[in-house]
Structure formats: structure tokens, C-alpha cells
Amino acid sequence: MKKSISIAVLLLFLVAGLWGGATYWFGLKAEEQYRAFLEQASRPLYLKLVNESYHARILDIESANHCRAQQSPDTAAQNQEKQLILAHDITHGPSPSLYHRMGIGNSNP
């Protein structure tokens, strides 16, 4: 009896550890993709995405960017810069749709 309880508790800790490790790994991958997105989106000459804030938590990430678009050099006389604020809520982990059903994070599958 005691042996089966010990095995059950050990399995529970193992599953919880695997779930936590998978959530951490998915969070790292989400951050890598986010940084790659910022770099790729800033490649056009007149468009620049600037990261203003980035807050990673256990199951989700909140970030805000400023998207700055300058007019072409042909219209340098006006030299106006347009700015747009982008807010991102990214839910990551082994099962984002499960988190959404449980009301955890800001997931919209």
C-alpha cells in the first residue's frame, strides 16, 4: 500500500516536472519567434518595429511595440513619422487551448 502511494506521488511529481519543463521550453521558443518577427518586420527601409516592453510569465507573454513608418526620402520636405502602438498577448505552453478553457492567460485559440 505504502509502495503504491509512493509510486503515485513520484509519478505525479514527474508529470508536474515534465509539464513545467515543457511550459518553460515553449516560452523560450515563443520568445525566439517574437524576436525573429521583430527583426523580420523591421527589414523594409521605412518601417521599424521597436520593442517597448516585454513581460514573460509562466504561461503567457505580454509585449508592446511601436511601429514607426517614415516617408520615403523623396518626400523629405514633410519628414513626418507615423507611429502605431502594437500590443501582444501570447499564451504558450503544452496546451494553450486548455488554458483558454480554464480561463488562464489571454489565449484566443
C-alpha positions as CSV (number, residue, x, y, z in Angstrom):
1,M,0.0,0.0,0.0
2,K,2.7,2.5,1.0
3,K,4.8,1.5,-2.0
4,S,1.9,2.2,-4.4
5,I,1.2,5.6,-2.8
6,S,4.9,6.4,-3.1
7,I,4.9,5.5,-6.8
8,A,1.8,7.5,-7.4
9,V,3.3,10.6,-5.7
10,L,6.6,10.1,-7.6
11,L,4.6,9.9,-10.9
12,L,2.7,13.0,-10.0
13,F,5.9,14.9,-9.4
14,L,7.4,13.6,-12.6
15,V,4.4,14.7,-14.7
16,A,4.3,18.1,-13.0
17,G,8.1,18.5,-13.7
18,L,7.7,17.5,-17.3
19,W,4.7,19.9,-17.7
20,G,6.7,22.7,-16.1
21,G,9.7,22.0,-18.3
22,A,7.6,21.9,-21.4
23,T,6.0,25.2,-20.5
24,Y,9.4,26.8,-20.0
25,W,10.7,25.3,-23.3
26,F,7.6,26.6,-25.2
27,G,8.2,30.0,-23.6
28,L,11.7,30.1,-24.8
29,K,10.6,29.2,-28.3
30,A,7.9,31.8,-28.2
31,E,10.4,34.5,-27.3
32,E,12.8,33.4,-30.1
33,Q,9.9,33.6,-32.6
34,Y,8.9,37.0,-31.2
35,R,12.4,38.4,-31.6
36,A,12.7,37.0,-35.1
37,F,9.3,38.6,-36.0
38,L,10.6,42.0,-34.8
39,E,13.8,41.6,-36.9
40,Q,12.0,40.4,-40.0
41,A,9.3,43.1,-39.8
42,S,11.9,45.8,-39.5
43,R,13.7,44.9,-42.7
44,P,11.8,47.3,-45.0
45,L,13.7,50.6,-45.3
46,Y,11.0,52.8,-44.0
47,L,9.4,50.6,-41.3
48,K,10.9,50.0,-37.9
49,L,9.4,47.9,-35.0
50,V,10.8,48.9,-31.6
51,N,10.2,46.7,-28.6
52,E,8.9,48.9,-25.8
53,S,8.1,46.3,-23.2
54,Y,8.3,42.5,-22.8
55,H,7.0,40.7,-19.8
56,A,7.2,36.9,-19.7
57,R,5.3,34.9,-17.1
58,I,4.8,31.2,-16.6
59,L,2.0,30.7,-19.2
60,D,1.9,33.9,-21.2
61,I,3.8,36.9,-22.5
62,E,2.7,40.5,-22.8
63,S,4.6,42.8,-25.0
64,A,4.2,46.2,-26.6
65,N,5.9,47.6,-29.7
66,H,6.0,50.9,-31.5
67,C,5.8,50.5,-35.3
68,R,7.4,53.6,-36.8
69,A,7.0,54.3,-40.5
70,Q,8.9,57.1,-42.2
71,Q,8.0,58.5,-45.5
72,S,10.4,58.0,-48.4
73,P,13.4,60.3,-48.9
74,D,11.5,61.8,-51.9
75,T,9.1,63.5,-49.5
76,A,11.9,64.6,-47.1
77,A,10.4,68.1,-47.0
78,Q,7.5,66.8,-45.0
79,N,9.7,64.4,-42.9
80,Q,6.7,63.1,-41.0
81,E,7.0,59.9,-39.0
82,K,3.9,57.8,-38.4
83,Q,3.7,55.7,-35.2
84,L,1.4,52.8,-34.3
85,I,1.4,51.0,-30.9
86,L,1.0,47.2,-31.1
87,A,0.1,45.2,-28.0
88,H,0.6,41.4,-28.0
89,D,-0.7,38.8,-25.6
90,I,1.0,35.4,-26.3
91,T,-0.1,32.3,-24.5
92,H,2.4,29.4,-24.6
93,G,2.8,26.0,-23.1
94,P,2.0,22.4,-23.9
95,S,-1.8,23.1,-24.2
96,P,-2.8,26.8,-24.8
97,S,-6.4,25.8,-25.7
98,L,-6.7,24.0,-22.3
99,Y,-5.5,27.2,-20.6
100,H,-8.1,29.2,-22.5
101,R,-10.9,26.8,-21.4
102,M,-9.6,27.1,-17.8
103,G,-9.5,31.0,-18.0
104,I,-5.7,31.1,-17.6
105,G,-3.8,33.7,-19.7
106,N,-5.1,35.7,-22.6
107,S,-5.5,32.9,-25.1
108,N,-7.8,33.0,-28.1
109,P,-7.2,29.8,-30.0
